[in-house]
Amino acid sequence: MLSAVEHRDENYYHLHFYVVPTLDEGKRLDINKIHPGRYAKAIALAEGADKKDNERSYRKGMREWQGDYYRRVSSFFHHDRYGPRRARVSRREGGAQKRMEEREARFEAELEAKAAEHDRELERRRADSDRECEQLAADVKQGAWQTYAKLYQELRAINEVLRAHLADAEARHSAEIARLRARLAELEPAASMNLVV
């Protein structure tokens, strides 16, 4: 029986595989048949290898299994067979490295939080600026309409004054024509009949 469980809630996304081995002749689970390192070790033990050779066989079996996995799976995704190997350090140095990594992770998280806050502030300012531009445009438009309305009223007032002046000028012109006709009639009654103005 095979099973796989994915873990997304830890620092690194990973999978756990579970395998239930078959039973051996004594009706016991035989892990050696499904574990590549233990299988290689069991073969070496059956061939009479000593304890040191057993451990070498175990490591060799695991390396071969990892190489096979790389050839059949990882190479298609352009993964490296060997990555940076962890240096052997003392417990004290290891603890210091772990604290340093944790500090770097906190610093990175703080930077990301500050960058996100900066982005939010920038977006807020952009939105405020957009609203201010829209308000300014509305104010300018409203001001322009008010200016046009004021000019229109002023032009209407000027037009009324001009009409009044024109009416007054026409009245004076008509009065002057009537006076001239009367004067002409006094001077020459016959000529007034032929006068066309």
Backbone as a chain_set.jsonl record, in Angstrom:
{"seq": "MLSAVEHRDENYYHLHFYVVPTLDEGKRLDINKIHPGRYAKAIALAEGADKKDNERSYRKGMREWQGDYYRRVSSFFHHDRYGPRRARVSRREGGAQKRMEEREARFEAELEAKAAEHDRELERRRADSDRECEQLAADVKQGAWQTYAKLYQELRAINEVLRAHLADAEARHSAEIARLRARLAELEPAASMNLVV", "coords": {"N": [[0.844, -1.168, 0.0], [0.513, 2.269, -0.802], [1.008, 5.743, 0.019], [0.712, 9.322, -0.062], [1.413, 12.428, 1.432], [0.955, 15.863, 1.397], [2.73, 18.669, 2.686], [2.073, 21.893, 3.381], [2.19, 23.775, 5.301], [4.565, 24.398, 6.527], [7.993, 25.667, 6.718], [9.193, 24.9, 4.291], [7.768, 23.665, 1.373], [6.745, 20.321, 1.096], [6.611, 16.697, 0.637], [5.34, 13.743, 2.19], [5.901, 10.347, 1.977], [4.276, 7.282, 2.377], [4.697, 3.86, 2.888], [3.601, 0.548, 2.946], [5.182, -2.347, 3.621], [5.57, -5.644, 2.1], [4.839, -8.935, 3.44], [7.203, -11.135, 4.998], [8.578, -14.539, 4.947], [8.029, -15.334, 7.536], [5.683, -14.089, 8.126], [6.021, -11.437, 8.778], [6.401, -7.866, 8.523], [8.446, -6.811, 5.893], [10.724, -4.595, 5.689], [13.111, -4.296, 4.399], [12.803, -4.87, 1.698], [11.591, -2.715, 0.503], [13.035, -0.461, 1.085], [15.706, 1.199, -0.245], [18.378, 1.52, 0.767], [18.477, -0.203, 3.006], [17.9, -2.552, 1.709], [20.18, -2.924, 0.075], [22.033, -3.204, 2.114], [21.107, -5.539, 3.359], [21.611, -7.404, 1.342], [24.433, -7.243, 1.209], [25.014, -8.175, 3.785], [24.051, -10.758, 3.579], [25.916, -11.733, 1.847], [28.087, -11.891, 3.436], [29.435, -9.631, 4.408], [31.275, -7.36, 6.561], [30.536, -5.224, 9.449], [31.327, -2.59, 8.801], [31.429, -2.651, 6.002], [28.742, -3.173, 5.573], [27.538, -0.746, 6.298], [28.655, 0.906, 4.35], [27.527, -0.254, 2.077], [24.869, 0.333, 2.566], [24.865, 3.181, 2.355], [25.737, 3.372, -0.296], [23.63, 2.114, -1.651], [21.566, 3.949, -1.101], [22.592, 6.241, -2.388], [22.592, 5.338, -5.047], [19.838, 4.962, -5.38], [18.952, 7.624, -5.113], [20.291, 8.74, -7.293], [19.024, 7.354, -9.356], [16.42, 8.295, -9.026], [16.882, 10.956, -9.656], [17.597, 10.74, -12.391], [15.224, 9.676, -13.475], [13.191, 11.432, -12.702], [13.827, 14.134, -11.517], [15.685, 15.284, -13.34], [14.169, 15.98, -15.539], [12.941, 18.255, -14.755], [14.933, 20.029, -14.628], [16.445, 20.05, -12.28], [19.205, 20.13, -9.976], [21.528, 17.494, -9.378], [23.278, 17.429, -7.247], [23.294, 19.666, -4.675], [24.257, 22.628, -2.794], [26.295, 21.485, -0.264], [25.801, 20.758, 3.155], [27.883, 22.121, 5.553], [29.944, 20.524, 7.989], [29.557, 21.421, 11.215], [30.182, 22.65, 14.539], [27.99, 22.139, 17.397], [27.531, 24.559, 18.659], [28.266, 26.419, 16.645], [26.369, 25.668, 14.731], [23.983, 26.36, 16.053], [24.391, 29.135, 16.16], [24.36, 29.713, 13.418], [21.729, 29.002, 12.836], [20.32, 30.863, 14.396], [21.153, 33.156, 13.086], [20.017, 32.736, 10.55], [17.317, 32.793, 11.277], [17.156, 35.436, 12.17], [17.716, 36.757, 9.764], [15.48, 35.91, 8.32], [13.439, 37.154, 9.794], [14.171, 39.821, 9.36], [13.845, 39.95, 6.59], [11.097, 39.485, 6.454], [10.197, 41.776, 7.776], [11.1, 43.716, 5.978], [9.534, 43.036, 3.741], [7.019, 43.567, 4.821], [7.242, 46.326, 5.272], [7.611, 47.16, 2.644], [5.144, 46.41, 1.572], [3.477, 48.086, 3.088], [4.426, 50.539, 2.192], [3.652, 50.365, -0.494], [0.872, 50.321, -0.145], [0.508, 52.885, 0.968], [1.419, 54.46, -1.144], [-0.501, 53.813, -3.071], [-2.755, 54.826, -1.767], [-2.115, 57.554, -1.724], [-2.032, 58.002, -4.461], [-4.703, 57.553, -5.094], [-5.852, 59.625, -3.586], [-4.707, 61.786, -4.923], [-5.844, 61.447, -7.451], [-8.534, 61.909, -6.787], [-8.331, 64.587, -5.962], [-7.537, 65.791, -8.363], [-9.813, 65.287, -9.928], [-11.675, 66.768, -8.459], [-10.579, 69.306, -8.746], [-10.814, 69.624, -11.513], [-13.601, 69.598, -11.686], [-14.139, 71.883, -10.173], [-12.884, 73.826, -11.767], [-14.397, 73.56, -14.07], [-16.923, 74.242, -13.046], [-16.311, 76.837, -12.228], [-15.705, 77.936, -14.721], [-18.212, 77.821, -15.949], [-19.576, 79.524, -14.259], [-18.181, 81.875, -14.797], [-18.8, 82.149, -17.528], [-21.584, 82.504, -17.283], [-21.668, 84.903, -15.858], [-20.41, 86.638, -17.675], [-22.287, 86.441, -19.71], [-24.521, 87.643, -18.512], [-23.481, 90.216, -18.171], [-23.096, 90.933, -20.854], [-25.738, 90.894, -21.719], [-26.743, 93.057, -20.224], [-25.218, 95.146, -21.311], [-26.189, 94.981, -23.893], [-28.856, 95.732, -23.463], [-28.492, 98.408, -22.685], [-27.385, 99.39, -25.045], [-29.561, 99.001, -26.765], [-31.355, 100.76, -25.597], [-29.997, 103.182, -26.054], [-30.031, 103.11, -28.834], [-32.789, 103.195, -29.321], [-33.326, 105.724, -28.244], [-31.722, 107.252, -29.935], [-33.028, 106.763, -32.363], [-35.507, 107.904, -31.801], [-34.762, 110.614, -31.449], [-33.774, 111.033, -33.998], [-36.109, 110.696, -35.536], [-37.589, 112.834, -34.495], [-35.971, 114.93, -35.275], [-36.173, 114.69, -38.057], [-38.886, 115.216, -38.353], [-38.917, 117.885, -37.423], [-37.282, 119.07, -39.358], [-38.837, 118.645, -41.627], [-41.032, 120.169, -40.983], [-39.854, 122.661, -40.911], [-39.031, 122.895, -43.562], [-41.455, 122.901, -44.747], [-42.405, 125.307, -43.979], [-40.702, 126.984, -45.326], [-40.88, 126.333, -48.018], [-43.645, 125.435, -49.331], [-44.443, 123.873, -51.532], [-42.208, 122.367, -52.144], [-42.041, 120.638, -50.041], [-43.804, 118.719, -50.614], [-42.526, 117.118, -52.467], [-40.294, 116.177, -51.26], [-38.295, 113.591, -50.271], [-37.336, 111.587, -47.708]], "CA": [[0.0, 0.0, 0.0], [1.28, 3.503, -0.912], [0.267, 6.952, 0.356], [1.535, 10.538, -0.065], [0.766, 13.55, 2.126], [1.697, 17.105, 1.16], [2.789, 19.611, 3.805], [2.238, 23.273, 2.919], [2.137, 24.669, 6.456], [5.883, 24.524, 7.146], [8.861, 26.603, 5.994], [9.435, 24.42, 2.93], [6.746, 22.759, 0.851], [7.324, 18.979, 0.91], [5.704, 15.555, 0.643], [5.705, 12.547, 2.956], [5.408, 9.117, 1.357], [4.121, 6.159, 3.294], [4.654, 2.586, 2.176], [3.461, -0.624, 3.804], [5.888, -3.43, 2.91], [4.964, -6.98, 2.057], [5.226, -9.827, 4.543], [8.224, -12.132, 4.665], [8.139, -15.922, 5.175], [7.553, -15.465, 8.913], [4.489, -13.236, 8.239], [6.391, -10.152, 9.368], [6.646, -6.832, 7.512], [9.847, -6.843, 5.439], [11.086, -3.235, 5.262], [14.311, -4.361, 3.559], [12.457, -4.977, 0.278], [11.117, -1.432, -0.06], [13.986, 0.609, 1.419], [16.887, 0.9, -1.073], [19.599, 1.396, 1.572], [18.39, -1.431, 3.812], [17.957, -3.685, 0.774], [21.603, -3.106, -0.269], [22.705, -3.677, 3.332], [20.711, -6.934, 3.562], [22.35, -8.214, 0.355], [25.836, -7.288, 1.655], [25.055, -9.037, 4.974], [23.882, -12.135, 3.107], [27.167, -12.119, 1.177], [29.125, -12.037, 4.449], [30.163, -8.383, 4.65], [31.35, -6.966, 7.973], [29.69, -4.094, 9.821], [31.755, -1.412, 8.062], [30.97, -2.823, 4.619], [27.276, -3.051, 5.592], [27.204, 0.688, 6.292], [29.011, 1.408, 3.015], [26.503, -0.763, 1.159], [23.651, 1.118, 2.834], [25.029, 4.501, 1.747], [25.81, 3.197, -1.745], [22.265, 1.844, -2.106], [20.808, 5.21, -1.054], [23.092, 7.114, -3.461], [22.093, 4.808, -6.323], [18.406, 5.26, -5.448], [18.811, 9.059, -5.379], [20.71, 8.96, -8.678], [17.949, 6.837, -10.214], [15.309, 9.251, -8.92], [17.284, 12.139, -10.418], [17.515, 10.44, -13.824], [13.845, 9.396, -13.903], [12.231, 12.489, -12.343], [14.336, 15.496, -11.315], [16.385, 15.839, -14.502], [13.173, 16.535, -16.463], [12.568, 19.567, -14.235], [16.197, 20.785, -14.596], [16.986, 20.138, -10.923], [20.586, 19.666, -9.843], [21.669, 16.238, -8.612], [23.94, 17.772, -5.989], [23.204, 21.08, -4.333], [25.291, 22.994, -1.823], [26.271, 20.53, 0.855], [25.88, 21.392, 4.458], [29.196, 21.925, 6.188], [29.888, 19.968, 9.342], [29.944, 22.454, 12.173], [29.904, 22.281, 15.931], [26.628, 22.45, 17.851], [27.507, 25.99, 18.923], [28.228, 27.106, 15.348], [25.078, 25.364, 14.119], [22.99, 27.209, 16.716], [24.624, 30.513, 15.724], [23.866, 29.809, 12.042], [20.267, 28.955, 12.875], [19.858, 32.166, 14.883], [21.411, 34.111, 12.01], [18.983, 32.499, 9.528], [16.047, 33.295, 11.825], [17.235, 36.891, 12.153], [17.573, 37.165, 8.367], [14.08, 35.685, 7.938], [12.648, 38.235, 10.409], [14.51, 41.054, 8.655], [13.197, 39.863, 5.28], [9.654, 39.662, 6.675], [9.986, 43.196, 8.073], [11.256, 44.449, 4.716], [8.346, 42.794, 2.927], [5.901, 44.291, 5.441], [7.435, 47.754, 4.993], [7.356, 47.372, 1.215], [3.689, 46.335, 1.379], [2.919, 49.324, 3.649], [4.797, 51.605, 1.257], [2.779, 50.215, -1.667], [-0.473, 50.766, 0.246], [0.549, 54.346, 1.111], [1.529, 55.008, -2.49], [-1.813, 53.647, -3.698], [-3.658, 55.779, -1.117], [-1.774, 58.892, -2.215], [-2.451, 58.066, -5.86], [-6.161, 57.706, -5.086], [-6.116, 60.993, -3.126], [-4.324, 62.689, -6.012], [-6.872, 61.325, -8.483], [-9.727, 62.617, -6.31], [-8.053, 66.028, -5.99], [-7.568, 66.213, -9.781], [-11.212, 65.299, -10.352], [-12.326, 67.906, -7.804], [-10.061, 70.512, -9.383], [-11.452, 69.713, -12.826], [-15.003, 69.981, -11.454], [-14.135, 73.289, -9.756], [-12.566, 74.644, -12.945], [-15.576, 73.533, -14.944], [-17.954, 75.054, -12.388], [-15.856, 78.23, -12.309], [-15.851, 78.381, -16.108], [-19.634, 78.063, -16.183], [-19.938, 80.746, -13.54], [-17.61, 82.984, -15.56], [-19.615, 82.315, -18.735], [-22.885, 83.057, -16.884], [-21.451, 86.303, -15.505], [-20.186, 87.359, -18.933], [-23.558, 86.49, -20.429], [-25.339, 88.678, -17.871], [-22.893, 91.518, -18.505], [-23.386, 91.208, -22.262], [-27.164, 91.235, -21.809], [-26.899, 94.418, -19.704], [-24.677, 96.055, -22.339], [-27.131, 94.95, -25.012], [-30.016, 96.55, -23.075], [-28.059, 99.811, -22.749], [-27.265, 99.747, -26.464], [-30.926, 99.1, -27.313], [-31.926, 102.026, -25.101], [-29.328, 104.248, -26.813], [-30.532, 103.051, -30.204], [-34.179, 103.711, -29.307], [-33.23, 107.16, -28.018], [-31.194, 107.852, -31.167], [-34.078, 106.699, -33.378], [-36.523, 108.904, -31.427], [-34.213, 111.932, -31.78], [-33.703, 111.107, -35.463], [-37.484, 110.934, -36.015], [-37.948, 114.202, -34.103], [-35.201, 115.855, -36.133], [-36.779, 114.61, -39.394], [-40.163, 115.948, -38.274], [-38.59, 119.305, -37.33], [-36.782, 119.513, -40.67], [-39.976, 118.687, -42.547], [-41.829, 121.345, -40.629], [-39.082, 123.847, -41.333], [-39.097, 122.948, -45.014], [-42.83, 123.265, -45.115], [-42.525, 126.741, -43.791], [-39.91, 127.667, -46.345], [-41.315, 126.057, -49.379], [-44.721, 124.482, -49.198], [-44.485, 122.964, -52.691], [-41.052, 121.479, -52.099], [-42.249, 119.62, -49.009], [-44.56, 117.608, -51.194], [-41.613, 116.295, -53.296], [-39.121, 115.781, -50.438], [-38.258, 112.184, -49.83], [-36.242, 111.43, -46.751]], "C": [[0.894, 1.237, 0.0], [0.391, 4.689, -0.55], [1.236, 8.13, 0.314], [0.739, 11.659, 0.579], [1.61, 14.792, 1.869], [1.608, 18.009, 2.384], [3.069, 20.996, 3.242], [2.362, 24.245, 4.079], [3.475, 24.815, 7.17], [6.749, 25.441, 6.287], [9.074, 26.202, 4.543], [8.336, 23.439, 2.552], [7.39, 21.394, 0.616], [6.234, 17.919, 0.983], [6.252, 14.467, 1.562], [5.076, 11.353, 2.242], [5.354, 8.016, 2.398], [3.951, 4.89, 2.472], [4.502, 1.471, 3.206], [4.107, -1.793, 3.062], [5.096, -4.75, 2.926], [5.457, -7.811, 3.247], [6.301, -10.794, 4.075], [7.683, -13.536, 4.988], [7.567, -16.119, 6.578], [6.336, -14.594, 9.182], [4.788, -11.919, 8.971], [6.625, -9.152, 8.231], [8.133, -6.802, 7.178], [10.218, -5.481, 4.853], [12.273, -3.25, 4.302], [13.978, -4.39, 2.066], [12.008, -3.651, -0.323], [12.049, -0.267, 0.239], [15.296, 0.33, 0.695], [18.172, 0.709, -0.262], [19.604, 0.105, 2.384], [18.452, -2.671, 2.919], [19.41, -3.986, 0.398], [22.376, -3.649, 0.923], [22.388, -5.154, 3.59], [21.447, -7.852, 2.589], [23.806, -8.342, 0.785], [25.983, -8.211, 2.863], [24.941, -10.504, 4.566], [25.149, -12.643, 2.424], [28.334, -12.184, 2.153], [29.933, -10.793, 4.718], [30.201, -8.071, 6.139], [30.519, -5.684, 8.204], [30.037, -2.835, 9.02], [31.273, -1.482, 6.616], [29.439, -2.723, 4.529], [26.857, -1.58, 5.505], [27.536, 1.319, 4.945], [27.964, 0.987, 1.99], [25.207, 0.028, 1.321], [23.735, 2.487, 2.142], [25.079, 4.417, 0.232], [24.413, 2.938, -2.316], [21.421, 3.116, -2.123], [21.264, 6.167, -2.152], [22.573, 6.654, -4.81], [20.602, 5.12, -6.491], [18.177, 6.742, -5.762], [19.223, 9.406, -6.806], [19.639, 8.501, -9.653], [16.753, 7.798, -10.208], [15.622, 10.517, -9.723], [17.119, 11.892, -11.915], [16.075, 10.299, -14.3], [12.872, 10.558, -13.654], [12.874, 13.875, -12.401], [14.988, 16.102, -12.543], [15.409, 16.466, -15.498], [12.704, 17.92, -16.025], [13.792, 20.459, -14.057], [16.688, 21.025, -13.169], [18.433, 19.657, -10.934], [20.615, 18.369, -9.04], [22.301, 16.522, -7.256], [23.832, 19.271, -5.782], [24.333, 21.447, -3.395], [25.188, 22.068, -0.611], [26.466, 21.253, 2.165], [27.242, 21.065, 5.094], [28.997, 21.345, 7.585], [30.415, 21.036, 10.299], [29.6, 21.966, 13.574], [28.467, 22.673, 16.284], [26.479, 23.962, 18.096], [27.413, 26.792, 17.625], [26.895, 26.882, 14.637], [23.965, 26.216, 14.716], [23.124, 28.66, 16.279], [24.112, 30.713, 14.302], [22.339, 29.835, 12.002], [19.706, 30.288, 13.355], [20.035, 33.237, 13.815], [20.349, 33.968, 10.913], [17.626, 33.02, 9.995], [16.015, 34.82, 11.808], [17.063, 37.419, 10.725], [16.128, 37.008, 7.896], [13.189, 36.785, 8.526], [12.889, 39.553, 9.686], [13.825, 41.084, 7.292], [11.689, 40.081, 5.409], [9.335, 41.125, 6.974], [10.098, 44.037, 6.809], [10.026, 44.279, 3.83], [7.143, 43.54, 3.483], [6.014, 45.79, 5.161], [7.175, 48.056, 3.525], [5.86, 47.342, 0.928], [3.021, 47.6, 1.912], [3.204, 50.508, 2.73], [3.906, 51.554, 0.025], [1.363, 50.69, -1.349], [-0.538, 52.287, 0.359], [0.61, 55.022, -0.252], [0.192, 54.936, -3.216], [-2.816, 54.631, -3.1], [-3.401, 57.194, -1.622], [-2.198, 59.065, -3.67], [-3.966, 58.281, -5.95], [-6.539, 59.113, -4.635], [-5.824, 61.995, -4.231], [-5.36, 62.651, -7.126], [-8.137, 62.07, -8.074], [-9.526, 64.128, -6.357], [-8.09, 66.56, -7.417], [-9.009, 66.286, -10.283], [-11.94, 66.488, -9.751], [-11.887, 69.209, -8.445], [-10.702, 70.716, -10.748], [-12.904, 70.153, -12.687], [-15.081, 71.453, -11.056], [-13.866, 74.213, -10.929], [-13.77, 74.71, -13.87], [-16.687, 74.401, -14.364], [-17.59, 76.529, -12.474], [-16.014, 78.784, -13.715], [-17.31, 78.684, -16.409], [-20.088, 79.336, -15.468], [-19.413, 81.984, -14.274], [-18.427, 83.249, -16.805], [-20.96, 82.957, -18.398], [-22.75, 84.538, -16.549], [-21.245, 87.145, -16.762], [-21.484, 87.512, -19.72], [-24.466, 87.577, -19.843], [-24.815, 90.076, -18.197], [-23.192, 91.895, -19.942], [-24.864, 91.574, -22.454], [-27.416, 92.661, -21.318], [-26.399, 95.445, -20.715], [-25.628, 96.148, -23.517], [-28.364, 95.805, -24.708], [-29.674, 98.037, -23.15], [-27.98, 100.27, -24.196], [-28.637, 99.888, -27.112], [-31.582, 100.424, -26.879], [-31.329, 103.212, -25.854], [-29.857, 104.295, -28.238], [-31.966, 103.606, -30.284], [-34.181, 105.222, -29.121], [-32.745, 107.86, -29.279], [-32.255, 107.85, -32.26], [-35.173, 107.745, -33.076], [-36.032, 110.309, -31.762], [-34.139, 112.139, -33.284], [-35.096, 111.41, -36.028], [-37.928, 112.356, -35.682], [-37.244, 115.213, -34.986], [-35.777, 115.861, -37.538], [-38.092, 115.412, -39.4], [-39.919, 117.459, -38.2], [-38.131, 119.849, -38.658], [-37.923, 119.6, -41.688], [-40.857, 119.933, -42.269], [-41.149, 122.629, -41.094], [-39.162, 124.017, -42.819], [-40.5, 123.374, -45.46], [-43.048, 124.756, -44.946], [-41.842, 127.474, -44.929], [-40.495, 127.456, -47.731], [-42.399, 125.005, -49.328], [-44.764, 123.491, -50.358], [-43.344, 121.97, -52.618], [-41.255, 120.388, -51.07], [-43.02, 118.45, -49.541], [-43.649, 116.652, -51.946], [-40.419, 115.768, -52.502], [-39.266, 114.324, -49.998], [-37.075, 112.044, -48.91], [-36.097, 109.987, -46.42]], "O": [[1.906, 1.275, 0.7], [-0.819, 4.661, -0.774], [2.421, 7.98, 0.611], [-0.452, 11.825, 0.314], [2.821, 14.788, 2.09], [0.566, 18.106, 3.032], [4.143, 21.256, 2.7], [2.617, 25.429, 3.86], [3.52, 25.303, 8.299], [6.301, 25.935, 5.253], [9.132, 27.059, 3.661], [8.016, 22.514, 3.298], [8.458, 21.309, 0.009], [5.091, 18.202, 1.341], [7.463, 14.295, 1.694], [3.882, 11.346, 1.944], [6.276, 7.847, 3.196], [3.186, 4.84, 1.509], [5.199, 1.458, 4.221], [3.635, -2.186, 1.995], [4.117, -4.92, 3.652], [6.381, -7.415, 3.957], [6.317, -11.218, 2.919], [6.495, -13.706, 5.265], [6.711, -16.98, 6.783], [5.982, -14.375, 10.341], [3.942, -11.37, 9.677], [6.997, -9.535, 7.121], [8.977, -6.771, 8.074], [10.045, -5.247, 3.657], [12.432, -2.34, 3.489], [14.799, -3.971, 1.25], [12.044, -3.486, -1.542], [11.863, 0.819, -0.311], [15.946, -0.675, 0.983], [18.971, -0.174, -0.574], [20.615, -0.595, 2.443], [18.986, -3.707, 3.315], [19.831, -5.143, 0.396], [23.278, -4.469, 0.756], [23.261, -5.927, 3.983], [21.862, -8.949, 2.962], [24.365, -9.438, 0.733], [26.963, -8.949, 2.96], [25.621, -11.374, 5.111], [25.421, -13.843, 2.425], [29.455, -12.496, 1.752], [31.049, -10.903, 5.225], [29.303, -8.45, 6.891], [29.897, -5.149, 7.287], [29.143, -2.097, 8.607], [30.772, -0.499, 6.071], [28.905, -2.246, 3.528], [25.955, -1.217, 4.751], [26.791, 2.166, 4.452], [27.565, 1.78, 1.137], [24.535, 0.349, 0.341], [22.812, 2.9, 1.441], [24.532, 5.277, -0.458], [24.06, 3.491, -3.358], [20.647, 3.336, -3.055], [20.439, 6.831, -2.78], [22.16, 7.473, -5.631], [20.15, 5.489, -7.575], [17.317, 7.082, -6.574], [18.601, 10.247, -7.456], [19.371, 9.167, -10.653], [16.156, 8.075, -11.248], [14.748, 11.078, -10.383], [16.567, 12.729, -12.628], [15.735, 10.747, -15.395], [11.843, 10.655, -14.322], [12.505, 14.697, -13.24], [14.865, 17.304, -12.775], [15.78, 17.386, -16.226], [12.14, 18.67, -16.821], [13.716, 21.511, -13.422], [17.275, 22.066, -12.876], [18.832, 18.874, -11.797], [19.811, 18.18, -8.127], [21.915, 15.936, -6.245], [24.244, 20.052, -6.64], [25.269, 20.669, -3.216], [24.12, 21.904, -0.022], [27.206, 22.233, 2.257], [27.672, 19.913, 5.156], [28.013, 21.639, 8.265], [31.557, 21.483, 10.199], [28.841, 21.015, 13.763], [27.82, 23.435, 15.566], [25.448, 24.558, 17.785], [26.604, 27.712, 17.504], [26.357, 27.797, 14.014], [23.111, 26.732, 13.995], [22.126, 29.344, 16.052], [23.507, 31.74, 13.996], [21.737, 30.59, 11.238], [18.731, 30.791, 12.796], [19.187, 34.113, 13.651], [19.843, 34.969, 10.406], [16.878, 33.612, 9.217], [14.996, 35.427, 11.479], [16.355, 38.4, 10.5], [15.609, 37.854, 7.168], [12.294, 37.291, 7.849], [11.954, 40.311, 9.427], [13.289, 42.114, 6.883], [11.079, 40.768, 4.591], [8.335, 41.658, 6.494], [9.304, 44.951, 6.586], [9.533, 45.242, 3.242], [6.338, 44.083, 2.725], [5.021, 46.449, 4.852], [6.588, 49.086, 3.194], [5.358, 48.143, 0.139], [2.11, 48.134, 1.281], [2.347, 51.366, 2.515], [3.452, 52.594, -0.452], [0.727, 51.367, -2.157], [-1.501, 52.91, -0.089], [-0.059, 56.027, -0.488], [-0.204, 55.883, -3.895], [-3.632, 55.206, -3.821], [-4.336, 57.941, -1.912], [-2.664, 60.132, -4.068], [-4.45, 59.072, -6.759], [-7.431, 59.734, -5.214], [-6.59, 62.932, -4.454], [-5.716, 63.688, -7.684], [-8.744, 62.771, -8.883], [-10.431, 64.867, -6.743], [-8.611, 67.649, -7.662], [-9.382, 67.231, -10.979], [-12.728, 67.148, -10.429], [-12.698, 70.108, -8.667], [-11.087, 71.83, -11.104], [-13.388, 70.975, -13.465], [-15.953, 72.187, -11.521], [-14.518, 75.246, -11.083], [-14.119, 75.772, -14.386], [-17.312, 75.189, -15.073], [-18.441, 77.372, -12.754], [-16.402, 79.938, -13.9], [-17.617, 79.689, -17.052], [-20.876, 80.118, -16.0], [-20.098, 83.003, -14.366], [-18.727, 84.398, -17.128], [-21.432, 83.837, -19.117], [-23.611, 85.339, -16.911], [-21.825, 88.222, -16.903], [-21.751, 88.557, -20.314], [-25.099, 88.334, -20.58], [-25.587, 90.997, -18.463], [-23.509, 93.05, -20.227], [-25.196, 92.453, -23.25], [-28.206, 93.394, -21.914], [-27.041, 96.467, -20.957], [-25.855, 97.223, -24.073], [-28.86, 96.516, -25.581], [-30.479, 98.836, -23.628], [-28.429, 101.361, -24.549], [-28.853, 100.793, -27.918], [-32.254, 101.099, -27.659], [-32.046, 104.133, -26.246], [-30.101, 105.37, -28.788], [-32.303, 104.374, -31.185], [-34.954, 105.926, -29.771], [-33.262, 108.91, -29.66], [-32.377, 108.821, -33.006], [-35.694, 108.387, -33.989], [-36.792, 111.115, -32.299], [-34.394, 113.229, -33.795], [-35.245, 112.274, -36.893], [-38.575, 113.01, -36.5], [-37.826, 116.217, -35.395], [-35.867, 116.92, -38.159], [-38.366, 116.178, -40.324], [-40.632, 118.231, -38.841], [-38.523, 120.945, -39.059], [-37.965, 120.517, -42.508], [-41.333, 120.618, -43.174], [-41.791, 123.549, -41.6], [-39.339, 125.131, -43.314], [-40.671, 124.112, -46.431], [-43.798, 125.377, -45.699], [-42.356, 128.473, -45.432], [-40.568, 128.4, -48.518], [-42.106, 123.81, -49.286], [-45.113, 122.332, -50.136], [-43.52, 120.816, -53.009], [-40.689, 119.304, -51.212], [-42.931, 117.336, -49.024], [-43.974, 115.47, -52.055], [-39.622, 114.991, -53.027], [-40.277, 113.929, -49.418], [-35.943, 112.348, -49.285], [-35.231, 109.62, -45.627]]}, "num_chains": 1, "name": "protein.A"}
